[in-house]
Amino acid sequence: MQDEKVETVRDLLILLYTDPKQLEDLLELKASSKRWGEIVRNAQASNGMFLYLNPRKSGVVLDVRG
């Protein structure tokens, strides 16, 4: 995600609101999936840390301060 300049929860939320299709592709998820909804809810509610694990068990931890 760093290659796409998504390094914080804030970056993720900006991409969500400006180009959700690009975020779908980056996360390898469809916006209609349950996992997508969980990620969005967690990002919106985050006041510190955010963890994303994809189906292949690789992931990223983001914090709101970068």
TIVO-2410 file (N, C-alpha, C; in nm, 3 decimals):
# residues 66
REC num residu      c1      c2      c3 atome chaine
REC   1      M   0.081  -0.118   0.000     N      A
REC   1      M   0.000   0.000   0.000    CA      A
REC   1      M   0.087   0.126   0.000     C      A
REC   2      Q   0.209   0.114   0.051     N      A
REC   2      Q   0.297   0.230   0.051    CA      A
REC   2      Q   0.327   0.277  -0.091     C      A
REC   3      D   0.336   0.184  -0.184     N      A
REC   3      D   0.361   0.222  -0.324    CA      A
REC   3      D   0.252   0.314  -0.377     C      A
REC   4      E   0.132   0.300  -0.323     N      A
REC   4      E   0.018   0.382  -0.365    CA      A
REC   4      E  -0.003   0.501  -0.272     C      A
REC   5      K   0.095   0.524  -0.183     N      A
REC   5      K   0.090   0.637  -0.088    CA      A
REC   5      K  -0.023   0.625   0.013     C      A
REC   6      V  -0.059   0.501   0.048     N      A
REC   6      V  -0.159   0.478   0.153    CA      A
REC   6      V  -0.081   0.426   0.274     C      A
REC   7      E  -0.046   0.520   0.362     N      A
REC   7      E   0.040   0.487   0.474    CA      A
REC   7      E  -0.027   0.508   0.609     C      A
REC   8      T  -0.140   0.576   0.611     N      A
REC   8      T  -0.212   0.601   0.736    CA      A
REC   8      T  -0.361   0.573   0.715     C      A
REC   9      V  -0.432   0.566   0.824     N      A
REC   9      V  -0.578   0.550   0.817    CA      A
REC   9      V  -0.638   0.667   0.741     C      A
REC  10      R  -0.584   0.784   0.766     N      A
REC  10      R  -0.632   0.904   0.694    CA      A
REC  10      R  -0.617   0.886   0.543     C      A
REC  11      D  -0.501   0.835   0.499     N      A
REC  11      D  -0.479   0.811   0.356    CA      A
REC  11      D  -0.581   0.712   0.301     C      A
REC  12      L  -0.607   0.606   0.379     N      A
REC  12      L  -0.705   0.506   0.338    CA      A
REC  12      L  -0.843   0.570   0.321     C      A
REC  13      L  -0.882   0.652   0.417     N      A
REC  13      L  -1.013   0.716   0.410    CA      A
REC  13      L  -1.022   0.815   0.294     C      A
REC  14      I  -0.915   0.888   0.269     N      A
REC  14      I  -0.914   0.980   0.154    CA      A
REC  14      I  -0.934   0.902   0.025     C      A
REC  15      L  -0.862   0.791   0.011     N      A
REC  15      L  -0.878   0.709  -0.109    CA      A
REC  15      L  -1.017   0.649  -0.117     C      A
REC  16      L  -1.072   0.608  -0.005     N      A
REC  16      L  -1.208   0.555  -0.001    CA      A
REC  16      L  -1.308   0.655  -0.059     C      A
REC  17      Y  -1.294   0.782  -0.020     N      A
REC  17      Y  -1.390   0.883  -0.063    CA      A
REC  17      Y  -1.359   0.943  -0.200     C      A
REC  18      T  -1.233   0.934  -0.244     N      A
REC  18      T  -1.199   0.994  -0.373    CA      A
REC  18      T  -1.192   0.893  -0.487     C      A
REC  19      D  -1.153   0.768  -0.456     N      A
REC  19      D  -1.140   0.667  -0.562    CA      A
REC  19      D  -1.161   0.527  -0.503     C      A
REC  20      P  -1.285   0.494  -0.467     N      A
REC  20      P  -1.310   0.364  -0.403    CA      A
REC  20      P  -1.272   0.245  -0.491     C      A
REC  21      K  -1.279   0.260  -0.622     N      A
REC  21      K  -1.240   0.149  -0.711    CA      A
REC  21      K  -1.091   0.119  -0.696     C      A
REC  22      Q  -1.010   0.221  -0.687     N      A
REC  22      Q  -0.866   0.200  -0.668    CA      A
REC  22      Q  -0.840   0.131  -0.535     C      A
REC  23      L  -0.913   0.169  -0.431     N      A
REC  23      L  -0.898   0.105  -0.301    CA      A
REC  23      L  -0.942  -0.041  -0.308     C      A
REC  24      E  -1.050  -0.069  -0.378     N      A
REC  24      E  -1.093  -0.208  -0.399    CA      A
REC  24      E  -0.980  -0.290  -0.460     C      A
REC  25      D  -0.920  -0.235  -0.563     N      A
REC  25      D  -0.812  -0.307  -0.632    CA      A
REC  25      D  -0.692  -0.326  -0.540     C      A
REC  26      L  -0.660  -0.224  -0.464     N      A
REC  26      L  -0.546  -0.230  -0.374    CA      A
REC  26      L  -0.566  -0.336  -0.266     C      A
REC  27      L  -0.685  -0.342  -0.210     N      A
REC  27      L  -0.715  -0.438  -0.103    CA      A
REC  27      L  -0.757  -0.575  -0.157     C      A
REC  28      E  -0.776  -0.581  -0.287     N      A
REC  28      E  -0.822  -0.705  -0.351    CA      A
REC  28      E  -0.955  -0.752  -0.292     C      A
REC  29      L  -1.045  -0.655  -0.272     N      A
REC  29      L  -1.179  -0.681  -0.217    CA      A
REC  29      L  -1.283  -0.606  -0.299     C      A
REC  30      K  -1.403  -0.653  -0.297     N      A
REC  30      K  -1.516  -0.582  -0.357    CA      A
REC  30      K  -1.585  -0.499  -0.250     C      A
REC  31      A  -1.632  -0.382  -0.288     N      A
REC  31      A  -1.696  -0.292  -0.193    CA      A
REC  31      A  -1.820  -0.355  -0.131     C      A
REC  32      S  -1.879  -0.452  -0.196     N      A
REC  32      S  -1.999  -0.516  -0.143    CA      A
REC  32      S  -1.968  -0.628  -0.043     C      A
REC  33      S  -1.840  -0.660  -0.023     N      A
REC  33      S  -1.805  -0.771   0.065    CA      A
REC  33      S  -1.816  -0.732   0.213     C      A
REC  34      K  -1.834  -0.833   0.295     N      A
REC  34      K  -1.842  -0.811   0.440    CA      A
REC  34      K  -1.710  -0.756   0.493     C      A
REC  35      R  -1.601  -0.808   0.444     N      A
REC  35      R  -1.468  -0.764   0.490    CA      A
REC  35      R  -1.446  -0.616   0.459     C      A
REC  36      W  -1.490  -0.572   0.341     N      A
REC  36      W  -1.479  -0.430   0.302    CA      A
REC  36      W  -1.552  -0.344   0.405     C      A
REC  37      G  -1.673  -0.384   0.440     N      A
REC  37      G  -1.751  -0.309   0.538    CA      A
REC  37      G  -1.681  -0.300   0.672     C      A
REC  38      E  -1.617  -0.410   0.713     N      A
REC  38      E  -1.544  -0.410   0.839    CA      A
REC  38      E  -1.426  -0.313   0.833     C      A
REC  39      I  -1.354  -0.314   0.724     N      A
REC  39      I  -1.238  -0.226   0.709    CA      A
REC  39      I  -1.282  -0.080   0.713     C      A
REC  40      V  -1.388  -0.048   0.640     N      A
REC  40      V  -1.437   0.090   0.636    CA      A
REC  40      V  -1.485   0.135   0.773     C      A
REC  41      R  -1.563   0.051   0.840     N      A
REC  41      R  -1.612   0.087   0.974    CA      A
REC  41      R  -1.496   0.107   1.072     C      A
REC  42      N  -1.399   0.017   1.068     N      A
REC  42      N  -1.285   0.030   1.158    CA      A
REC  42      N  -1.204   0.156   1.129     C      A
REC  43      A  -1.185   0.186   1.002     N      A
REC  43      A  -1.108   0.305   0.965    CA      A
REC  43      A  -1.181   0.431   1.011     C      A
REC  44      Q  -1.312   0.434   0.991     N      A
REC  44      Q  -1.389   0.551   1.029    CA      A
REC  44      Q  -1.393   0.568   1.181     C      A
REC  45      A  -1.389   0.459   1.255     N      A
REC  45      A  -1.398   0.465   1.400    CA      A
REC  45      A  -1.260   0.473   1.467     C      A
REC  46      S  -1.155   0.456   1.389     N      A
REC  46      S  -1.020   0.449   1.445    CA      A
REC  46      S  -0.978   0.578   1.512     C      A
REC  47      N  -0.918   0.562   1.627     N      A
REC  47      N  -0.859   0.678   1.693    CA      A
REC  47      N  -0.712   0.650   1.722     C      A
REC  48      G  -0.658   0.553   1.653     N      A
REC  48      G  -0.518   0.520   1.677    CA      A
REC  48      G  -0.462   0.425   1.574     C      A
REC  49      M  -0.497   0.298   1.585     N      A
REC  49      M  -0.437   0.196   1.500    CA      A
REC  49      M  -0.542   0.128   1.413     C      A
REC  50      F  -0.497   0.077   1.298     N      A
REC  50      F  -0.582   0.005   1.207    CA      A
REC  50      F  -0.503  -0.111   1.150     C      A
REC  51      L  -0.559  -0.230   1.153     N      A
REC  51      L  -0.493  -0.349   1.101    CA      A
REC  51      L  -0.574  -0.407   0.988     C      A
REC  52      Y  -0.509  -0.436   0.876     N      A
REC  52      Y  -0.575  -0.503   0.766    CA      A
REC  52      Y  -0.498  -0.629   0.733     C      A
REC  53      L  -0.566  -0.743   0.729     N      A
REC  53      L  -0.509  -0.870   0.684    CA      A
REC  53      L  -0.588  -0.916   0.565     C      A
REC  54      N  -0.520  -0.945   0.455     N      A
REC  54      N  -0.591  -0.995   0.338    CA      A
REC  54      N  -0.607  -1.145   0.348     C      A
REC  55      P  -0.682  -1.207   0.256     N      A
REC  55      P  -0.707  -1.352   0.266    CA      A
REC  55      P  -0.582  -1.438   0.265     C      A
REC  56      R  -0.471  -1.388   0.214     N      A
REC  56      R  -0.346  -1.465   0.212    CA      A
REC  56      R  -0.266  -1.445   0.339     C      A
REC  57      K  -0.325  -1.380   0.437     N      A
REC  57      K  -0.265  -1.360   0.569    CA      A
REC  57      K  -0.146  -1.264   0.568     C      A
REC  58      S  -0.134  -1.182   0.467     N      A
REC  58      S  -0.037  -1.074   0.474    CA      A
REC  58      S  -0.115  -0.949   0.510     C      A
REC  59      G  -0.048  -0.850   0.564     N      A
REC  59      G  -0.126  -0.735   0.607    CA      A
REC  59      G  -0.042  -0.613   0.635     C      A
REC  60      V  -0.108  -0.517   0.692     N      A
REC  60      V  -0.044  -0.390   0.723    CA      A
REC  60      V  -0.110  -0.332   0.847     C      A
REC  61      V  -0.031  -0.266   0.930     N      A
REC  61      V  -0.082  -0.193   1.045    CA      A
REC  61      V  -0.059  -0.045   1.015     C      A
REC  62      L  -0.164   0.033   1.028     N      A
REC  62      L  -0.156   0.176   1.003    CA      A
REC  62      L  -0.192   0.251   1.130     C      A
REC  63      D  -0.133   0.366   1.149     N      A
REC  63      D  -0.176   0.451   1.259    CA      A
REC  63      D  -0.207   0.590   1.204     C      A
REC  64      V  -0.288   0.662   1.276     N      A
REC  64      V  -0.336   0.791   1.227    CA      A
REC  64      V  -0.226   0.897   1.225     C      A
REC  65      R  -0.115   0.872   1.290     N      A
REC  65      R  -0.006   0.969   1.289    CA      A
REC  65      R   0.098   0.937   1.184     C      A
REC  66      G   0.082   0.830   1.108     N      A
REC  66      G   0.180   0.795   1.003    CA      A
REC  66      G   0.280   0.697   1.055     C      A
***
